[in-house]
Amino acid sequence: MKIIIEEVLSKIDILATSALALVTALAWNSAFQQYFNSKPSLKKYGLWIYAILITLISVGAMFLLTQIKKVKKEKINQNKINMVN
């Protein structure tokens, strides 16, 4: 029963964190849209530039997180092997 409660709390934590991240992202998105719409020089292509930059940053962050996760997993596996020997 304790394991189930821990799992549920873990999932609630993940969902709450994700919800807060989404609200934050939407707030920043609105702020950037307002900024780009207020500048005549950025009004035509500003949102496209913003979308491309955010996409590149997101892909870079996902790649970086994947690499960190891979390194951590390799270290954990290496530690398991060392503990067995």
C-alpha distances in whole Angstrom, upper triangle without the diagonal:
4,5,5,6,9,10,11,12,14,16,17,18,20,21,23,24,26,27,29,30,32,33,35,36,38,39,41,42,44,45,47,48,50,51,52,54,56,57,60,60,57,56,57,55,53,50,50,51,48,46,47,46,43,42,43,41,38,39,40,37,35,37,36,33,32,35,33,30,32,33,30,28,31,31,28,29,32,30,28,31,33,30,31,34
4,5,5,6,9,10,11,12,14,15,16,18,20,21,22,24,26,27,28,30,32,33,34,36,37,39,40,42,43,45,46,48,49,51,52,54,56,59,59,55,55,56,54,52,49,49,49,46,44,45,44,41,41,42,39,36,37,38,35,33,35,34,30,31,33,30,27,30,31,27,26,29,29,25,27,30,28,26,30,31,28,29,33
4,5,5,6,9,10,10,12,14,15,16,18,20,21,22,24,26,27,28,30,31,33,35,36,37,39,41,42,43,45,47,48,49,51,53,54,57,57,53,53,54,52,49,46,47,47,44,42,43,42,38,38,39,37,34,34,35,32,30,32,31,27,27,29,27,24,26,28,24,23,26,26,22,24,27,25,23,27,28,26,27,30
4,5,5,6,9,10,11,12,14,15,16,18,20,21,22,24,26,27,29,30,31,33,35,36,37,39,41,42,43,45,46,47,49,51,53,55,55,52,52,52,50,48,45,45,46,43,41,42,41,38,37,38,36,33,34,35,32,30,32,32,28,28,30,28,25,27,29,26,25,28,28,25,26,29,28,26,29,31,29,30,33
4,5,5,6,8,10,10,12,14,15,16,18,20,21,22,24,26,27,28,30,31,33,35,36,37,39,40,42,43,45,46,48,49,51,54,54,51,51,52,50,47,44,45,45,42,40,41,41,37,37,38,36,33,34,35,32,30,32,32,28,28,31,29,26,28,30,27,26,29,29,26,28,31,29,28,31,33,30,32,35
4,5,5,6,9,10,10,12,14,15,16,18,20,21,22,24,26,27,28,30,32,33,34,36,37,39,40,42,43,45,46,48,50,53,52,49,49,50,48,45,43,43,43,40,38,39,38,35,35,36,33,30,32,32,29,27,29,29,25,25,28,25,22,25,26,23,22,26,25,22,24,27,26,24,28,29,27,29,32
4,5,5,6,9,10,11,12,14,15,16,18,20,21,22,24,26,27,28,30,32,33,35,36,37,39,41,42,43,45,47,48,51,51,47,47,48,46,43,40,41,41,38,36,37,36,33,32,34,31,28,29,30,27,25,27,27,23,23,26,24,21,23,25,22,21,25,25,22,23,27,25,24,28,29,27,29,32
4,5,5,6,9,10,10,12,14,15,16,18,20,21,22,24,25,27,29,30,31,33,35,36,37,39,41,42,43,45,47,49,50,46,46,47,45,42,39,40,40,37,35,37,36,32,32,34,32,28,30,31,28,26,28,28,25,25,28,26,23,26,28,25,24,28,28,25,27,30,29,28,31,33,31,32,36
4,5,5,6,9,10,10,12,14,15,16,18,20,21,22,24,26,27,29,30,32,33,34,36,38,39,40,42,43,45,48,48,45,45,46,44,41,39,39,40,36,35,36,35,31,32,33,31,28,29,30,27,25,28,27,24,25,27,25,23,26,27,24,24,28,27,25,27,30,28,28,31,33,31,32,36
4,5,5,6,9,10,11,12,14,15,16,18,20,21,22,24,26,27,28,30,32,33,34,36,37,39,40,42,44,47,46,43,43,44,42,39,37,37,37,34,32,33,32,29,29,30,28,25,26,27,23,22,24,24,20,21,23,21,19,22,23,20,20,24,24,21,24,27,25,25,28,30,28,30,33
4,5,5,6,9,10,10,12,14,15,16,18,20,21,22,24,26,26,28,30,31,32,35,36,37,38,40,42,45,45,41,41,42,40,38,34,35,35,32,30,32,31,27,27,29,27,23,25,26,23,21,24,24,20,21,24,22,19,22,24,22,21,25,25,23,25,28,28,27,30,32,31,32,35
4,5,5,6,8,10,10,12,14,15,16,18,20,21,22,24,25,27,29,30,31,33,35,36,37,39,41,44,44,40,40,41,39,37,34,35,35,32,30,32,31,27,28,30,27,24,26,27,24,22,26,25,22,23,26,24,22,25,27,24,24,28,28,26,28,31,30,30,33,35,34,35,39
4,5,5,6,8,10,11,12,14,15,16,18,20,21,23,24,26,27,28,30,32,33,34,36,38,39,42,42,39,39,40,38,36,33,34,34,30,29,31,29,26,26,28,25,22,24,25,21,21,24,23,19,21,24,22,20,23,25,22,22,26,26,24,27,29,28,28,32,33,32,34,37
4,6,5,6,9,10,10,12,14,15,16,18,20,21,22,24,26,27,28,30,31,32,34,36,38,40,40,37,37,38,36,33,30,31,31,28,26,28,26,23,23,25,22,19,21,22,18,17,20,20,16,18,21,19,17,21,22,20,20,24,24,23,25,28,27,27,31,32,31,33,36
4,5,5,6,9,10,10,12,14,15,16,18,20,21,22,24,26,27,29,30,31,33,35,36,39,39,36,35,36,35,32,29,30,30,27,25,27,26,23,23,25,23,20,22,23,20,19,22,22,19,20,24,22,20,24,26,23,24,27,28,26,28,31,31,31,34,36,35,37,40
4,5,5,6,9,10,11,12,14,15,17,18,20,21,23,24,26,27,29,30,32,33,35,38,38,35,35,36,34,32,29,30,30,27,26,28,27,23,24,26,23,20,23,24,21,20,24,23,20,22,25,23,22,25,27,25,26,29,29,28,30,33,32,33,36,37,36,38,41
4,5,5,6,9,10,11,12,14,15,17,18,20,21,22,24,26,27,28,30,32,33,36,36,33,33,35,32,30,27,28,28,25,23,25,24,20,21,23,20,17,20,21,17,17,21,20,17,19,22,20,19,23,24,22,23,27,27,26,28,31,30,31,34,35,35,37,40
4,5,5,6,9,10,10,12,14,15,16,18,20,21,22,24,26,27,28,30,32,34,34,31,31,32,30,27,24,25,26,22,21,23,22,18,18,20,18,15,18,19,16,15,19,19,16,18,21,20,19,22,24,22,23,27,27,26,29,31,31,32,35,36,36,38,40
4,5,5,6,9,10,11,12,14,15,17,18,20,21,23,24,26,27,29,31,33,34,30,30,31,30,27,24,25,26,22,21,23,23,19,20,22,20,17,20,22,19,18,22,22,20,22,25,24,23,26,28,26,27,31,31,30,32,35,35,35,38,40,39,41,44
4,5,5,6,9,10,11,12,14,15,17,18,20,21,23,24,26,27,29,32,33,29,29,31,29,26,24,25,25,22,21,23,22,18,20,22,19,17,20,21,18,19,22,22,19,22,25,23,23,26,28,26,27,31,31,30,33,35,35,36,39,40,40,42,44
4,6,5,6,9,10,11,12,14,15,16,18,20,21,22,24,26,27,30,30,27,27,28,26,24,21,22,22,19,18,20,18,15,16,18,16,13,17,18,15,15,19,18,16,19,22,21,20,24,25,24,25,29,29,29,31,33,33,34,37,38,38,40,43
4,5,5,6,9,10,10,12,14,15,16,18,20,21,22,24,26,29,29,25,25,26,25,22,19,20,21,17,16,19,18,14,15,18,16,14,17,19,16,16,20,20,18,20,24,23,22,26,28,27,28,31,32,31,33,36,36,37,40,41,41,43,46
4,5,5,6,9,10,11,12,14,15,17,18,20,21,23,25,28,28,25,25,26,25,22,19,21,22,18,18,21,20,16,18,21,18,17,20,21,19,19,23,23,21,24,27,26,26,29,31,30,31,34,35,34,37,39,39,40,43,44,44,46,48
4,5,5,6,9,10,11,12,14,15,17,18,20,21,23,26,27,23,23,25,24,21,18,20,20,16,16,19,18,14,17,19,16,15,18,19,17,18,22,21,20,23,25,24,24,28,29,28,30,33,33,33,36,38,38,39,42,43,43,45,47
4,5,5,6,9,10,10,12,14,15,16,18,20,21,24,24,21,21,22,21,18,15,17,17,13,13,15,14,11,13,15,13,12,16,17,15,16,19,19,18,21,24,23,24,27,28,28,29,32,33,33,35,37,38,39,41,43,43,45,47
4,5,5,6,9,10,10,12,14,15,16,18,20,23,24,20,19,21,20,17,14,17,17,14,13,16,16,13,15,18,16,15,18,20,18,19,22,23,22,24,27,27,27,30,32,31,33,35,36,36,38,41,41,42,45,46,46,48,51
4,5,5,6,9,10,11,12,14,15,17,19,22,23,20,19,22,21,17,15,18,18,15,15,18,17,14,17,20,18,17,20,22,20,21,25,25,24,26,29,28,29,32,33,33,34,37,38,38,40,42,42,44,46,47,48,50,52
4,5,5,6,8,10,10,12,14,15,17,20,20,17,17,20,18,15,13,16,15,11,12,15,14,11,14,17,14,14,18,19,17,19,22,22,22,25,27,26,27,30,32,31,33,36,36,37,39,41,41,43,45,46,47,49,51
4,5,5,6,9,10,11,12,14,16,18,19,15,15,17,16,13,10,13,13,9,10,13,12,10,13,15,14,14,17,19,18,19,22,23,23,25,27,27,28,31,32,32,34,37,37,38,40,42,43,44,46,48,48,50,52
4,5,5,6,9,10,10,12,15,17,18,15,14,17,16,13,11,14,15,12,13,16,16,14,16,19,18,18,21,23,21,23,26,27,26,29,31,31,32,34,36,36,37,40,41,41,44,46,46,47,50,51,51,54,56
4,5,5,6,9,10,11,13,16,17,14,14,17,16,13,12,15,15,12,13,17,15,14,17,19,18,18,22,23,22,24,26,26,26,29,31,31,32,35,36,36,38,41,41,42,44,46,46,48,50,51,52,54,56
4,5,5,6,8,10,11,14,14,11,11,14,13,9,8,12,11,8,10,13,12,11,14,16,15,16,19,20,20,22,24,25,25,28,30,30,31,34,35,35,37,39,40,41,43,45,46,47,49,50,51,53,55
4,5,5,6,9,10,13,13,10,9,12,11,9,7,11,11,9,10,14,14,13,15,18,17,18,21,22,22,24,26,27,28,30,32,32,33,36,37,38,39,42,43,43,45,47,48,49,52,53,54,56,58
4,6,5,6,9,12,13,11,10,13,14,11,10,14,14,12,14,17,17,16,19,21,21,21,24,25,25,27,30,30,30,33,35,35,36,39,40,40,42,45,45,46,48,50,51,52,54,56,56,58,60
4,5,5,7,10,11,9,9,12,13,9,10,13,13,11,14,16,15,15,19,20,19,21,24,24,24,27,29,29,30,32,34,34,36,38,39,40,42,44,45,46,48,49,50,52,54,55,56,58,60
4,5,5,8,8,5,6,9,9,6,7,10,10,9,12,14,14,14,17,19,19,20,23,24,24,26,28,29,30,32,34,34,36,38,39,40,42,44,45,46,48,49,50,52,54,55,56,58,60
4,6,7,9,7,5,9,10,8,8,12,13,12,14,17,17,17,20,22,22,23,26,27,27,29,31,32,33,35,37,37,39,41,42,43,45,47,48,49,51,53,53,55,57,58,59,61,63
4,6,9,8,7,11,13,10,12,15,15,14,17,19,19,20,22,24,24,25,28,29,29,31,33,34,35,37,39,39,41,43,44,45,47,49,50,51,53,54,55,57,59,60,61,63,65
4,5,5,6,9,11,9,11,14,14,13,17,18,18,19,22,23,23,25,27,28,29,31,33,33,34,37,38,39,41,43,44,45,47,48,49,51,53,54,55,57,59,60,61,63,65
4,5,5,8,10,9,12,14,14,15,18,19,20,21,23,25,25,27,29,30,31,33,35,35,37,39,40,41,43,45,46,47,49,51,52,53,55,56,58,59,61,62,63,66,67
4,6,7,8,8,11,13,12,14,17,17,17,20,22,22,23,25,27,28,29,31,33,33,35,37,38,39,41,43,44,45,47,49,50,51,53,54,56,58,59,60,62,64,65
4,6,6,4,8,10,9,10,13,14,14,16,18,19,20,22,24,25,26,28,29,30,32,34,35,36,38,40,41,42,44,46,47,48,50,51,53,54,56,57,58,61,62
4,6,6,7,10,11,11,13,15,16,17,19,21,22,23,25,26,27,29,31,32,33,35,37,38,39,41,43,44,45,47,49,50,51,53,54,56,58,59,60,62,64
4,6,8,8,10,12,13,14,16,18,19,20,22,23,25,26,28,29,31,32,34,35,37,38,40,41,43,44,45,47,49,50,51,53,55,56,58,59,60,62,64
4,6,5,6,9,10,11,12,14,15,17,18,20,21,23,24,26,27,29,30,32,33,35,36,38,39,41,42,44,45,47,48,49,51,53,54,55,57,59,60
4,5,5,6,9,10,10,12,14,15,16,18,20,21,22,24,26,27,28,30,31,33,34,36,37,39,40,42,43,45,46,48,49,51,52,54,55,57,58
4,5,5,6,9,10,10,12,14,15,16,18,20,21,22,24,25,26,28,30,31,32,34,36,37,38,40,42,43,44,46,47,49,51,52,53,55,57
4,5,5,6,9,10,10,12,14,15,16,18,20,21,22,24,26,27,29,30,31,33,35,36,37,39,41,42,43,45,46,48,49,51,52,54,56
4,5,5,6,9,10,11,12,14,15,16,18,20,21,22,24,26,27,28,30,32,33,34,36,38,39,40,42,43,45,46,48,49,51,53,54
4,6,5,6,8,10,10,12,14,15,16,18,20,21,22,24,26,27,28,30,31,33,34,36,37,39,40,42,43,45,46,48,49,51,52
4,6,5,6,9,10,10,12,14,15,16,18,20,21,22,24,26,27,28,30,31,33,34,36,37,39,40,42,43,45,46,48,49,51
4,6,5,6,9,10,11,12,14,15,16,18,20,21,23,24,26,27,29,30,31,33,35,36,37,39,41,42,43,45,46,48,50
4,5,5,6,8,10,11,12,14,15,16,18,20,21,22,24,26,27,28,30,32,33,34,36,37,39,41,42,43,45,47,48
4,5,5,6,9,10,10,12,14,15,16,18,20,21,22,24,26,27,28,30,31,33,34,36,37,39,40,42,43,45,46
4,5,5,6,8,10,10,12,14,15,16,18,20,21,22,24,26,27,28,30,31,33,34,36,37,39,40,42,43,45
4,5,5,6,9,10,10,12,14,15,16,18,20,21,23,24,26,27,29,30,31,33,35,36,37,39,41,42,44
4,6,5,6,9,10,10,12,14,15,16,18,20,21,22,24,26,27,28,30,31,33,35,36,37,39,41,42
4,5,5,6,8,10,10,12,14,15,16,18,20,21,22,24,26,27,28,30,31,33,34,36,37,39,41
4,5,5,6,9,10,10,12,14,15,16,18,20,21,22,24,26,27,28,30,31,33,35,36,38,39
4,5,5,6,9,10,11,12,14,15,17,18,20,21,23,24,26,27,29,30,32,33,35,36,38
4,5,5,6,9,10,10,12,14,15,16,18,20,21,22,24,26,27,29,30,31,33,35,36
4,5,5,6,9,10,10,12,14,15,16,18,20,21,22,24,26,27,28,30,31,33,35
4,6,5,6,9,10,11,12,14,15,17,19,20,21,22,24,26,27,29,30,32,33
4,5,5,6,9,10,11,12,14,15,17,18,20,21,23,24,26,27,29,31,32
4,5,5,6,9,10,10,12,14,15,16,18,20,21,22,24,26,27,29,30
4,5,5,6,9,10,10,12,14,15,16,18,20,21,22,24,26,27,29
4,5,5,6,9,10,11,12,14,15,16,18,20,21,22,24,26,27
4,5,5,6,9,10,11,12,14,15,16,18,20,21,22,25,26
4,6,5,6,9,10,10,12,14,15,16,18,20,21,23,25
4,5,5,6,9,10,11,12,14,15,16,18,20,21,23
4,5,5,6,9,10,10,12,14,15,16,18,20,21
4,5,5,6,9,10,11,12,14,15,16,19,20
4,5,5,6,8,10,11,12,14,15,17,19
4,5,5,6,9,10,10,12,14,15,17
4,5,5,6,9,10,10,12,14,15
4,5,5,6,9,10,11,13,14
4,5,5,6,9,10,11,13
4,5,5,6,9,10,11
4,5,5,6,9,10
4,5,5,6,9
4,5,5,6
4,5,5
4,6
4
